[in-house]
Amino acid sequence: MLDIGPDELLLIVIVAVIVIGPKDLPRALRTAGQWIGKVRKVSGHFRSGLDAMIREAEMAELEQQWQQQNLKIMAEHPADAAPEMEPTGAYPARPLTAPESGPAAASAEARAAPAEAPAEPAPSGAAAKPD
């Protein structure tokens, strides 16, 4: 900020002692310190306000990028499209449409259900006992 070297600082102190006087110098330094504190407080408040505005602008920019990306994805994969095979060759893990109800749904469930395993035959050595 201010680049004051030791020689310049000594010159300022000598001029201050001559102009203000040694008796009033502590009061003048205290007043100067209070003013410097106020200036720092105002500048810190101003800086934090600028930082908040910059963060809000960045968030708005990120929100806009997110919306553009979302629109692009939604255009590539519309919700009403038929389910397609995934690049791995597997079908989607969940159905994309609501399940059907009625006789068509019952036949679809019957086709999707695995066939029951046949009952195991009785061992050859055991005979059925009559009641």
WOPEHU-V45510 format. One record per backbone hydrogen bond with DSSP energy under -0.5 kcal/mol. NH is the residue of the N-H (numbers start at 0). CO is the residue of the C=O. If there is no record, write none. Layout:
nh/co
NH/CO
NH/CO
//
This chain:
nh/co
2/0
3/1
4/2
8/4
9/5
10/6
11/7
12/8
13/9
14/10
15/11
16/12
17/13
18/14
19/15
20/15
20/16
24/20
27/23
28/24
29/25
30/26
31/27
32/28
33/29
34/30
35/31
36/32
37/33
38/34
39/35
40/36
41/37
42/38
43/39
44/40
45/41
46/42
47/43
48/44
49/45
50/46
51/47
52/48
53/49
54/50
55/51
56/52
57/53
58/54
59/55
60/56
61/57
62/58
63/59
64/60
65/61
66/62
67/63
68/64
69/65
70/66
71/67
72/68
73/69
74/70
75/71
76/72
80/77
85/89
88/85
105/101
106/102
107/103
108/104
109/105
110/106
111/107
112/108
125/122
//
